[in-house]
Amino acid sequence: MARFRALVLSFLMIAVAANAQARTYWVSPTGTSGAAGNDTLSTPTTLAWFNANAAAGDVCRFKSGTYTDPIYPARDGNSTSRIRYYGFPQDPSAVVVADIRFGYQHGNYCTARWVSCANGATGLYEAGATEATDDSLVACWITGQTGPFTIGSKRSVVDSLRITGTITSTAQTHFIAINGERDHANGPIGEWSIGSLNNRFTNSTVNVNVNTTASAGDVHIIQMSASAYNTVANNTFNVTITNCYGYFFGIEQYEGYYNQFTNNAFSIALNGSIGGSHGVWCHRDSSSYNRYVGNSVNVTGSGAGLSFMLSNGGSFPNTTGHNYYGNNYINVHSPQAGTGVFWWYDGTRSDTLEYNTIITDSSTPLLNVPSGQSIDGTVLRHNTYYTGGATAVNFSPATALNNPRFSSEVFYCRAASGSGSEVIRVPSGVGVDSAGVFFSPTSSNGNTAIWYGGTDGAPGSGGSFGIAGKSVWGSPRFVDSTYATFDGRLGSNSLAVNSNFTDGFSGAYPAAGTDVTPPATVSNLAASQPTQTSLLLGWTAPGDNGTTGTAALYDMRWSGAPITTSNFGAATPVSPQPVPAAGGTAQTYLMTGLTQGTTYYFALRARDAAGNWSGVSNVAMGTTTPDTIPPAAVQDLSTNP
């Protein structure tokens, strides 16, 4: 009988568990621990209690205030029922928690939205062979970050964050660490099974000041180790280097594979010195097959000596390669002397550069491979190079392998070329037969434009110096050739527009007469049909050129405060973004997930396929409806007999 009762009890427990419903719990800084009624808006529980007891599907709703506890769940959600922490979408700063930490044995399939940390956040943690998985952090504000903010996870999303901090540590500091556990015992790719994989870091703004003055002081703004298939896209990085005692790298990859960096904006103010090795982007230890597309990098300031180290040796020298750089805009005020803006310290191996604009006002070459290294199978096509010096490319000390080649490029050098200071200096074996356009406004001719294997020659003069019509000397006639306001689009009668060139033009920009007209600015954005949690936005679609055609994409943003042209970039992007329709089409977008009785502001801009942006639209304001429906009246109240 006792065994029968035990079986019945077990069955009932399983049945109750199976029928349990996910719940929403309210928490407060002054809540009462427990959930025996202490889980409503009027009788909230504590964040610590929710962390310890939340199960898959449960939701934590915060009352405003500062919490001494972190967001740190003790259990996992699952693929259909996440554990969620929700603050205030109109003002994430209304909820301040001690930390956000998902992972480290538990905390998988978890989400945090619209909360803030005043003293930095841990992020998505990994330890040994254990990473966080399938987590998301969205629209959180993190200040006081000293590093690292970790994305040691798999298949997680970090979106629309604002991270601000200062690095003063004397230890090596990774401000954002997209890391797995490295496994050198199994060779340069042995770490894949336990690496940081398939994560997304998107639409975020990172502001950091670097000021290290003693000891090691090595700094990585983004450090990727044992990481593959991660996406870093549409972010803004504002970095000020007051002083950096040790190494500095904007992005450094150790054993990073197939990672993508797309449409990010890097602004680096170099106002002090850097003591050790340094680069804006750096690959080492077999980092390969990574892609950098559509990024903009501007290095300014009174300091000097910051370049791109696109290959480095490390623990596995001569193993980086097959990395792709396309449609990037690179402007480095004063790169490292004796190197180049792009510098392959460990040689190139099948890298591809195309449709990039690379400029500097210094006399340092734009591309450089040092002595003792090789240029192996590298493809350079449709790039625009602009330098304040006489030499744009210096590959002369290196060895050419497997037919590296230039095709349909533009080389523009402000200083005059001459013997020893040719526009390009390349060893025998580098293809320059269709290299494109060479020019210096201070040279009378191009007789010393090319140094090829020890001999000077003019572009298009045949043999090693290129085919006439495909390798030429003359002005590309940029729209604006002034360094401070450079516009590399091709003006009328440009020598870079020529049917002999691949695609009919040379350089990174389309031929003269193509699209330089932005989409029209939307002027009738409006919000209507409010509910407690949504607003319907409507507008007339602009075109590709003014009001004609179809724009390539929209950038729609919202804020709890009025949006202006100056603060548009700080507003939160909507997700997913609306898709442009043909010019003149009436469009709508339903904005959901809003808070009742709250005022929101919206604005948008449009971009065409050539990269031309419209102005910021008019600002639409809408207010969600308040909850005015009371609970139903109790109908069956009675006294107990």
C-alpha positions as CSV (number, residue, x, y, z in Angstrom):
1,M,0.0,0.0,0.0
2,A,2.8,2.4,0.9
3,R,4.4,1.8,-2.5
4,F,1.1,2.4,-4.2
5,R,0.7,5.7,-2.4
6,A,4.2,6.7,-3.4
7,L,3.5,5.9,-7.0
8,V,0.3,8.0,-6.9
9,L,2.1,10.9,-5.2
10,S,4.8,10.8,-7.9
11,F,2.2,10.7,-10.7
12,L,0.4,13.7,-9.1
13,M,3.7,15.7,-8.8
14,I,4.5,15.0,-12.5
15,A,1.0,16.0,-13.5
16,V,1.2,19.3,-11.6
17,A,4.6,20.0,-13.0
18,A,3.4,19.3,-16.5
19,N,0.5,21.7,-16.1
20,A,2.4,24.4,-14.4
21,Q,2.1,27.8,-16.2
22,A,4.9,30.3,-16.7
23,R,4.3,33.4,-14.6
24,T,5.2,37.0,-14.6
25,Y,6.8,38.2,-11.4
26,W,7.2,41.8,-10.3
27,V,10.4,42.7,-8.4
28,S,11.4,45.7,-6.5
29,P,14.6,46.9,-4.7
30,T,12.5,46.8,-1.5
31,G,10.5,43.7,-2.3
32,T,9.9,40.8,0.0
33,S,11.7,37.5,-0.8
34,G,9.3,34.7,-1.8
35,A,6.4,34.2,-4.0
36,A,3.5,33.5,-1.7
37,G,1.6,36.4,-3.0
38,N,4.7,38.6,-3.1
39,D,4.9,38.7,-6.9
40,T,2.4,41.3,-8.0
41,L,2.8,45.0,-8.9
42,S,1.6,46.0,-5.4
43,T,3.5,43.2,-3.5
44,P,6.7,42.6,-5.4
45,T,9.3,40.0,-4.7
46,T,13.1,40.5,-4.9
47,L,15.4,40.1,-7.9
48,A,17.5,37.6,-5.9
49,W,14.4,35.4,-5.4
50,F,13.5,35.5,-9.1
51,N,17.1,34.6,-10.0
52,A,17.1,31.6,-7.8
53,N,13.6,30.3,-8.6
54,A,12.7,31.4,-12.2
55,A,11.8,28.5,-14.5
56,A,11.5,28.4,-18.3
57,G,8.9,30.8,-19.5
58,D,8.9,33.1,-16.4
59,V,9.1,36.8,-16.8
60,C,10.7,39.3,-14.4
61,R,9.1,42.8,-14.5
62,F,11.1,45.5,-12.7
63,K,9.8,48.3,-10.6
64,S,12.1,51.3,-11.1
65,G,15.1,51.7,-8.9
66,T,18.6,50.5,-8.1
67,Y,19.1,46.9,-7.3
68,T,22.1,45.5,-5.4
69,D,21.6,42.1,-7.0
70,P,22.6,41.2,-10.6
71,I,20.6,39.6,-13.3
72,Y,22.0,36.1,-12.9
73,P,19.5,33.2,-13.3
74,A,20.2,29.9,-11.6
75,R,18.3,27.9,-14.2
76,D,18.0,27.6,-18.0
77,G,15.1,28.5,-20.2
78,N,14.6,26.6,-23.4
79,S,14.1,27.2,-27.1
80,T,10.3,27.8,-26.8
81,S,10.2,29.3,-23.2
82,R,12.9,31.7,-22.3
83,I,13.5,33.3,-18.9
84,R,13.1,37.0,-19.5
85,Y,14.0,40.2,-17.6
86,Y,12.2,43.3,-18.8
87,G,12.8,46.9,-17.8
88,F,11.3,50.1,-19.4
89,P,11.7,50.4,-23.2
90,Q,11.3,54.2,-23.0
91,D,14.0,54.6,-20.4
92,P,16.4,51.7,-19.6
93,S,18.1,53.8,-17.0
94,A,15.0,53.5,-14.8
95,V,16.2,50.1,-13.7
96,V,19.8,49.8,-12.5
97,V,21.1,46.3,-11.7
98,A,24.5,45.3,-10.3
99,D,25.4,43.1,-13.2
100,I,24.1,41.1,-16.2
101,R,25.5,37.6,-16.4
102,F,24.1,34.8,-18.4
103,G,25.9,31.4,-18.7
104,Y,28.5,29.9,-16.4
105,Q,26.8,26.5,-15.9
106,H,23.2,28.0,-16.1
107,G,21.4,30.9,-17.6
108,N,20.9,29.6,-21.2
109,Y,18.0,30.7,-23.3
110,C,17.6,33.9,-21.3
111,T,16.8,37.5,-22.3
112,A,17.4,40.9,-20.7
113,R,15.9,44.1,-22.2
114,W,15.7,47.7,-21.3
115,V,17.8,47.7,-18.1
116,S,21.1,49.4,-17.2
117,C,24.3,48.7,-15.2
118,A,26.1,51.6,-13.6
119,N,29.4,49.7,-13.0
120,G,29.8,47.6,-16.1
121,A,28.4,44.2,-17.0
122,T,29.8,40.7,-17.3
123,G,27.7,39.7,-20.3
124,L,27.4,36.2,-21.7
125,Y,29.9,34.2,-19.8
126,E,32.1,31.2,-20.6
127,A,34.3,29.1,-18.4
128,G,36.5,26.3,-19.6
129,A,34.4,24.3,-22.1
130,T,31.1,25.8,-21.0
131,E,29.6,28.8,-22.8
132,A,26.3,30.6,-22.5
133,T,24.0,29.6,-25.4
134,D,21.0,31.2,-27.1
135,D,20.9,34.3,-24.9
136,S,20.0,37.8,-25.8
137,L,20.7,41.3,-24.4
138,V,18.7,44.1,-26.1
139,A,18.6,47.8,-25.6
140,C,20.5,47.8,-22.3
141,W,22.6,50.8,-21.1
142,I,25.9,49.9,-19.5
143,T,28.2,52.6,-18.0
144,G,31.3,52.4,-16.0
145,Q,32.6,49.4,-18.1
146,T,36.3,48.8,-17.5
147,G,36.3,45.4,-19.4
148,P,35.7,42.8,-20.2
149,F,32.2,42.7,-21.5
150,T,32.1,39.0,-22.6
151,I,30.3,37.3,-25.4
152,G,31.6,33.8,-24.6
153,S,28.6,32.0,-26.1
154,K,26.9,30.3,-28.9
155,R,24.0,31.5,-31.0
156,S,23.4,34.6,-28.8
157,V,22.2,38.1,-29.8
158,V,23.6,41.4,-28.3
159,D,21.7,44.2,-29.9
160,S,21.2,48.0,-29.4
161,L,23.4,48.3,-26.4
162,R,25.1,51.5,-25.2
163,I,28.4,50.7,-23.5
164,T,30.6,53.4,-22.0
165,G,33.7,53.2,-20.0
166,T,37.4,53.9,-19.3
167,I,40.4,51.6,-19.4
168,T,43.0,52.4,-16.9
169,S,44.1,48.9,-15.8
170,T,47.7,47.9,-15.7
171,A,46.7,44.4,-16.8
172,Q,45.8,43.3,-20.3
173,T,42.2,44.5,-20.9
174,H,39.7,43.2,-23.4
175,F,36.9,45.8,-23.4
176,I,34.6,43.5,-25.5
177,A,35.7,39.8,-25.5
178,I,34.1,37.5,-28.0
179,N,35.9,34.5,-26.7
180,G,35.9,30.7,-26.5
181,E,38.4,28.4,-24.8
182,R,41.6,28.0,-26.8
183,D,42.9,24.5,-27.3
184,H,46.4,24.6,-28.6
185,A,47.0,20.9,-27.9
186,N,44.7,20.1,-30.9
187,G,46.3,22.6,-33.2
188,P,45.2,25.9,-34.6
189,I,41.5,24.9,-35.2
190,G,41.1,22.5,-32.3
191,E,39.1,25.0,-30.3
192,W,36.1,25.1,-32.6
193,S,34.1,22.6,-30.6
194,I,34.2,24.9,-27.5
195,G,34.6,28.2,-29.2
196,S,32.4,31.3,-29.3
197,L,30.2,30.6,-32.3
198,N,27.4,32.2,-34.3
199,N,26.8,35.2,-32.1
200,R,25.6,38.6,-33.2
201,F,26.7,42.0,-31.8
202,T,24.7,44.6,-33.6
203,N,23.3,48.1,-33.6
204,S,25.2,49.2,-30.5
205,T,27.2,52.2,-29.5
206,V,30.5,51.8,-27.6
207,N,32.3,54.8,-26.1
208,V,35.7,54.1,-24.4
209,N,38.6,56.2,-23.2
210,V,42.0,54.4,-23.0
211,N,44.4,55.8,-20.5
212,T,46.9,53.3,-19.2
213,T,50.2,54.6,-17.9
214,A,52.1,51.8,-16.2
215,S,53.0,48.1,-16.3
216,A,51.6,46.0,-19.2
217,G,48.5,48.1,-20.0
218,D,47.6,46.1,-23.2
219,V,44.3,47.1,-24.6
220,H,41.9,45.3,-27.1
221,I,38.6,47.1,-27.8
222,I,37.3,43.9,-29.4
223,Q,39.3,40.7,-28.7
224,M,38.2,37.5,-30.5
225,S,39.8,34.2,-29.5
226,A,38.7,30.8,-30.5
227,S,35.7,32.4,-32.3
228,A,34.0,31.6,-35.5
229,Y,30.9,32.6,-37.6
230,N,30.2,35.6,-35.4
231,T,28.7,38.8,-36.8
232,V,29.6,42.3,-35.6
233,A,27.4,44.8,-37.6
234,N,26.0,48.3,-37.6
235,N,27.8,49.4,-34.5
236,T,29.5,52.7,-33.6
237,F,32.8,52.6,-31.8
238,N,34.1,55.9,-30.4
239,V,37.6,55.4,-28.9
240,T,39.8,58.1,-27.4
241,I,43.4,57.1,-26.7
242,T,44.7,59.5,-24.0
243,N,47.7,57.2,-23.4
244,C,48.3,53.5,-23.9
245,Y,51.4,52.1,-22.2
246,G,51.3,48.7,-23.8
247,Y,49.7,47.1,-26.9
248,F,46.6,48.6,-28.6
249,F,44.3,46.8,-31.0
250,G,40.9,48.0,-32.1
251,I,40.1,44.4,-33.2
252,E,42.4,41.5,-32.6
253,Q,41.7,38.0,-33.6
254,Y,43.4,35.0,-32.2
255,E,42.3,31.9,-34.0
256,G,39.3,33.6,-35.4
257,Y,37.6,32.1,-38.5
258,Y,34.7,33.2,-40.7
259,N,33.8,36.2,-38.6
260,Q,32.0,39.1,-40.3
261,F,32.4,42.8,-39.5
262,T,29.8,44.8,-41.5
263,N,28.8,48.5,-41.6
264,N,30.5,49.4,-38.4
265,A,31.9,53.0,-37.8
266,F,35.2,53.3,-35.9
267,S,36.2,56.8,-34.8
268,I,39.6,56.7,-33.0
269,A,41.1,59.9,-31.6
270,L,44.8,59.2,-31.0
271,N,45.7,62.0,-28.6
272,G,48.6,60.2,-26.9
273,S,51.3,57.6,-27.4
274,I,51.1,53.9,-27.8
275,G,53.9,52.0,-26.1
276,G,53.7,48.5,-27.7
277,S,52.6,46.8,-30.9
278,H,49.4,48.2,-32.3
279,G,46.8,48.1,-35.0
280,V,43.3,49.1,-35.8
281,W,42.6,45.5,-37.0
282,C,44.9,42.6,-36.4
283,H,45.0,38.9,-37.3
284,R,47.3,36.3,-35.7
285,D,47.4,32.6,-34.8
286,S,45.8,31.3,-38.1
287,S,42.9,33.7,-38.1
288,S,41.4,33.2,-41.6
289,Y,38.4,33.6,-43.8
290,N,37.1,36.7,-42.0
291,R,35.2,39.4,-43.8
292,Y,35.2,43.2,-43.3
293,V,32.6,44.9,-45.5
294,G,31.2,48.4,-45.6
295,N,33.0,49.6,-42.5
296,S,34.3,53.2,-42.0
297,V,37.4,53.9,-39.9
298,N,38.7,57.4,-39.1
299,V,41.9,57.8,-37.0
300,T,42.4,61.4,-36.0
301,G,44.1,63.3,-33.2
302,S,47.5,64.8,-32.3
303,G,49.2,61.4,-31.8
304,A,50.8,59.2,-34.4
305,G,51.5,55.6,-35.2
306,L,48.3,53.6,-35.7
307,S,48.0,51.3,-38.6
308,F,46.2,48.1,-39.6
309,M,48.2,44.9,-38.9
310,L,46.4,42.5,-41.2
311,S,48.7,39.6,-40.4
312,N,50.9,38.8,-37.3
313,G,52.8,35.7,-36.3
314,G,51.9,34.7,-32.7
315,S,51.8,31.1,-31.7
316,F,51.1,29.9,-35.3
317,P,53.1,32.1,-37.7
318,N,52.5,32.0,-41.5
319,T,49.0,30.7,-41.0
320,T,46.7,33.8,-41.4
321,G,45.1,34.4,-44.8
322,H,42.0,34.3,-47.0
323,N,40.6,37.4,-45.3
324,Y,38.3,39.7,-47.3
325,Y,38.1,43.5,-47.2
326,G,35.4,45.1,-49.4
327,N,33.7,48.5,-49.6
328,N,35.5,49.9,-46.6
329,Y,36.4,53.6,-46.1
330,I,39.7,53.9,-44.2
331,N,41.1,57.3,-43.2
332,V,44.3,57.3,-41.0
333,H,45.7,60.7,-40.2
334,S,49.2,59.5,-39.2
335,P,50.0,55.8,-39.5
336,Q,52.9,54.0,-38.0
337,A,56.1,55.2,-39.6
338,G,58.0,52.6,-41.6
339,T,54.9,50.4,-42.1
340,G,51.8,51.4,-43.9
341,V,48.1,52.1,-43.4
342,F,47.6,48.4,-44.2
343,W,50.6,46.4,-43.0
344,W,51.0,42.6,-43.5
345,Y,53.8,42.0,-40.9
346,D,53.6,38.3,-41.4
347,G,52.9,38.4,-45.2
348,T,49.7,37.9,-47.2
349,R,48.1,34.6,-48.2
350,S,45.2,34.9,-50.6
351,D,43.7,38.0,-49.1
352,T,41.3,40.0,-51.2
353,L,40.9,43.8,-51.2
354,E,38.2,45.4,-53.5
355,Y,36.2,48.6,-53.6
356,N,38.0,50.1,-50.6
357,T,38.9,53.7,-50.2
358,I,42.2,54.1,-48.2
359,I,43.5,57.6,-47.5
360,T,46.1,59.3,-45.4
361,D,47.6,62.8,-45.3
362,S,51.0,61.4,-44.3
363,S,53.9,60.2,-46.4
364,T,53.6,56.6,-45.1
365,P,52.6,54.1,-47.8
366,L,49.0,52.8,-47.9
367,L,50.0,49.2,-48.4
368,N,53.2,47.5,-47.1
369,V,54.7,44.0,-46.8
370,P,58.1,44.0,-45.1
371,S,61.3,42.3,-46.0
372,G,61.4,38.5,-45.7
373,Q,57.7,38.1,-46.2
374,S,55.7,37.1,-49.3
375,I,52.7,38.4,-51.2
376,D,51.0,35.1,-52.0
377,G,48.0,35.0,-54.3
378,T,46.6,38.3,-53.1
379,V,44.0,40.1,-55.2
380,L,43.7,43.9,-55.2
381,R,41.0,45.3,-57.5
382,H,38.9,48.5,-57.7
383,N,40.4,50.2,-54.8
384,T,41.1,54.0,-54.5
385,Y,44.4,54.9,-52.8
386,Y,45.1,58.5,-51.7
387,T,48.2,59.6,-49.9
388,G,50.0,62.8,-48.9
389,G,53.3,61.1,-49.9
390,A,54.8,59.9,-53.2
391,T,54.4,56.1,-52.7
392,A,51.0,54.4,-52.4
393,V,52.2,50.8,-52.3
394,N,55.5,49.4,-51.1
395,F,55.8,45.7,-51.7
396,S,59.4,46.0,-52.9
397,P,61.1,44.1,-50.0
398,A,58.7,41.1,-50.3
399,T,58.6,38.1,-52.5
400,A,55.7,37.5,-55.0
401,L,54.1,34.0,-55.1
402,N,51.1,32.7,-57.1
403,N,50.5,35.8,-59.2
404,P,49.3,38.5,-56.9
405,R,47.8,41.3,-59.0
406,F,46.4,44.8,-59.2
407,S,43.4,45.4,-61.4
408,S,41.4,48.6,-62.1
409,E,42.8,50.6,-59.2
410,V,43.3,54.4,-58.7
411,F,46.7,55.5,-57.1
412,Y,46.7,59.2,-56.2
413,C,49.8,60.6,-54.6
414,R,50.1,64.2,-53.5
415,A,53.9,64.3,-53.6
416,A,55.9,63.9,-56.8
417,S,57.2,60.4,-57.7
418,G,60.8,59.8,-58.5
419,S,63.5,57.3,-58.3
420,G,63.2,55.6,-54.9
421,S,59.8,57.1,-54.3
422,E,57.7,55.5,-57.1
423,V,53.9,55.4,-56.9
424,I,54.0,51.6,-56.5
425,R,57.1,49.5,-55.7
426,V,56.5,45.8,-56.4
427,P,58.8,42.8,-56.9
428,S,58.8,40.7,-60.0
429,G,55.8,38.5,-60.3
430,V,53.2,41.0,-59.2
431,G,50.7,41.6,-62.0
432,V,50.3,45.3,-63.0
433,D,49.3,44.8,-66.6
434,S,45.8,46.2,-65.9
435,A,46.6,48.1,-62.7
436,G,44.5,51.2,-63.5
437,V,45.2,54.9,-63.0
438,F,48.4,56.4,-61.6
439,F,48.6,60.1,-60.8
440,S,50.4,62.8,-58.9
441,P,49.3,66.4,-59.4
442,T,52.9,67.5,-58.7
443,S,54.6,65.2,-61.3
444,S,54.9,66.1,-65.0
445,N,54.7,62.5,-66.2
446,G,54.6,59.0,-65.0
447,N,58.0,57.7,-66.1
448,T,58.9,56.8,-62.5
449,A,55.4,55.8,-61.4
450,I,56.2,52.0,-61.2
451,W,59.2,50.3,-59.6
452,Y,59.1,46.7,-60.9
453,G,61.8,44.3,-59.7
454,G,64.4,47.0,-59.6
455,T,63.5,49.0,-62.7
456,D,61.4,52.1,-63.1
457,G,58.8,52.5,-65.8
458,A,55.7,54.3,-66.9
459,P,52.1,52.8,-66.7
460,G,50.9,51.3,-69.9
461,S,54.4,51.3,-71.5
462,G,54.1,47.5,-72.0
463,G,55.9,44.5,-70.6
464,S,56.1,44.5,-66.8
465,F,54.6,48.0,-66.7
466,G,51.2,47.3,-68.0
467,I,49.0,47.3,-71.1
468,A,48.3,50.6,-72.7
469,G,44.7,51.7,-71.9
470,K,44.5,49.4,-68.8
471,S,47.5,50.9,-66.9
472,V,47.6,54.6,-67.5
473,W,49.0,57.9,-66.1
474,G,46.5,60.8,-65.7
475,S,44.1,62.5,-63.4
476,P,41.1,60.5,-62.1
477,R,39.3,63.9,-61.6
478,F,37.8,63.2,-58.2
479,V,34.7,65.2,-57.2
480,D,36.9,66.6,-54.4
481,S,40.7,65.8,-54.1
482,T,41.2,67.8,-50.9
483,Y,42.3,65.5,-48.1
484,A,40.0,67.1,-45.4
485,T,36.9,66.9,-47.6
486,F,37.9,64.0,-49.9
487,D,35.2,62.7,-52.3
488,G,36.6,59.9,-54.4
489,R,33.6,59.7,-56.8
490,L,34.7,60.3,-60.4
491,G,33.9,63.6,-62.0
492,S,33.2,64.2,-65.7
493,N,36.0,63.5,-68.2
494,S,37.7,61.3,-65.7
495,L,40.6,59.2,-67.0
496,A,39.4,56.5,-64.7
497,V,36.3,56.0,-66.9
498,N,37.4,53.8,-69.7
499,S,35.9,50.8,-71.4
500,N,39.3,49.1,-71.3
501,F,39.0,48.8,-67.5
502,T,37.2,45.9,-65.9
503,D,33.6,47.1,-65.3
504,G,34.4,50.3,-67.3
505,F,36.1,52.2,-64.6
506,S,38.9,52.2,-62.1
507,G,38.9,52.8,-58.4
508,A,36.3,52.1,-55.7
509,Y,33.6,54.4,-57.0
510,P,31.3,53.9,-60.0
511,A,31.9,55.8,-63.2
512,A,30.9,59.4,-63.7
513,G,27.3,60.0,-64.3
514,T,26.1,57.3,-61.9
515,D,24.2,57.7,-58.7
516,V,25.2,60.7,-56.6
517,T,21.6,61.7,-55.7
518,P,20.3,60.6,-52.3
519,P,16.7,59.4,-51.6
520,A,14.3,62.2,-50.7
521,T,13.8,63.1,-47.1
522,V,10.5,61.7,-45.6
523,S,8.4,64.6,-44.4
524,N,5.1,62.9,-43.4
525,L,6.0,60.3,-40.9
526,A,3.1,59.9,-38.5
527,A,2.0,57.7,-35.6
528,S,-1.6,56.5,-35.2
529,Q,-4.0,53.8,-34.0
530,P,-2.5,53.5,-30.5
531,T,-3.1,50.5,-28.3
532,Q,-1.6,49.8,-24.8
533,T,1.4,48.1,-26.5
534,S,1.6,49.4,-30.1
535,L,1.6,52.3,-32.5
536,L,1.1,52.2,-36.3
537,L,3.6,54.4,-38.2
538,G,2.8,55.6,-41.7
539,W,4.8,57.6,-44.4
540,T,5.2,57.9,-48.1
541,A,8.2,56.0,-49.4
542,P,11.0,58.1,-50.9
543,G,12.8,56.9,-54.0
544,D,16.3,55.9,-54.9
545,N,17.1,59.2,-56.6
546,G,14.9,61.8,-54.8
547,T,11.4,60.4,-55.3
548,T,12.2,58.1,-58.2
549,G,12.9,54.4,-57.9
550,T,13.2,52.4,-54.7
551,A,15.7,53.0,-51.8
552,A,18.0,50.2,-50.7
553,L,17.2,50.3,-47.0
554,Y,15.7,52.3,-44.1
555,D,17.1,53.3,-40.7
556,M,14.1,53.9,-38.4
557,R,14.7,54.7,-34.8
558,W,12.7,55.5,-31.6
559,S,13.3,57.3,-28.4
560,G,11.5,58.4,-25.2
561,A,12.7,61.9,-25.9
562,P,12.3,64.2,-29.0
563,I,14.7,63.1,-31.8
564,T,16.8,65.7,-33.7
565,T,19.4,65.4,-36.5
566,S,22.2,65.6,-33.9
567,N,20.9,62.8,-31.6
568,F,19.4,60.5,-34.2
569,G,22.3,58.2,-34.0
570,A,21.8,57.7,-30.3
571,A,18.1,56.7,-30.7
572,T,17.3,53.0,-30.7
573,P,16.9,51.2,-34.1
574,V,13.6,49.4,-34.5
575,S,13.9,45.6,-35.2
576,P,13.2,44.4,-37.7
577,Q,13.7,47.4,-40.0
578,P,10.9,48.2,-42.5
579,V,11.7,47.4,-46.1
580,P,11.6,50.3,-48.7
581,A,8.8,50.3,-51.3
582,A,8.8,52.2,-54.6
583,G,8.9,56.0,-54.3
584,G,5.4,57.4,-53.7
585,T,4.0,54.2,-52.1
586,A,2.1,54.6,-48.8
587,Q,3.9,52.5,-46.2
588,T,3.1,51.4,-42.6
589,Y,5.0,49.8,-39.8
590,L,3.5,48.4,-36.6
591,M,5.7,49.1,-33.6
592,T,4.9,46.6,-30.9
593,G,6.3,45.8,-27.4
594,L,5.6,49.3,-26.1
595,T,4.6,50.3,-22.6
596,Q,1.1,51.5,-21.8
597,G,0.5,55.2,-21.3
598,T,3.9,56.2,-22.7
599,T,4.9,58.8,-25.3
600,Y,7.4,57.7,-28.0
601,Y,9.2,59.6,-30.8
602,F,10.1,58.1,-34.2
603,A,12.2,59.2,-37.2
604,L,13.8,57.5,-40.2
605,R,16.2,58.1,-43.0
606,A,16.8,56.1,-46.3
607,R,19.9,55.0,-48.2
608,D,20.3,54.1,-51.8
609,A,22.5,51.3,-53.3
610,A,25.3,53.8,-53.9
611,G,25.6,54.7,-50.2
612,N,23.8,58.1,-50.4
613,W,21.7,58.9,-47.3
614,S,18.6,61.0,-47.1
615,G,18.2,63.6,-44.4
616,V,16.5,62.6,-41.1
617,S,12.7,62.7,-41.5
618,N,10.2,64.8,-39.5
619,V,9.7,63.4,-36.0
620,A,6.5,61.4,-35.3
621,M,5.1,61.4,-31.8
622,G,2.6,58.9,-30.4
623,T,1.3,57.9,-27.0
624,T,0.1,54.4,-26.1
625,T,-3.2,54.1,-24.4
626,P,-3.3,53.6,-20.6
627,D,-4.9,50.6,-18.9
628,T,-8.4,51.9,-18.0
629,I,-10.2,48.6,-17.6
630,P,-10.5,47.5,-13.9
631,P,-10.6,43.9,-12.8
632,A,-13.9,42.2,-13.0
633,A,-16.2,42.4,-10.0
634,V,-16.2,39.3,-7.8
635,Q,-19.6,37.6,-8.3
636,D,-19.4,34.6,-5.9
637,L,-18.2,36.1,-2.6
638,S,-19.8,34.3,0.3
639,T,-19.1,33.5,4.0
640,N,-17.8,30.1,5.0
641,P,-20.5,28.1,6.8
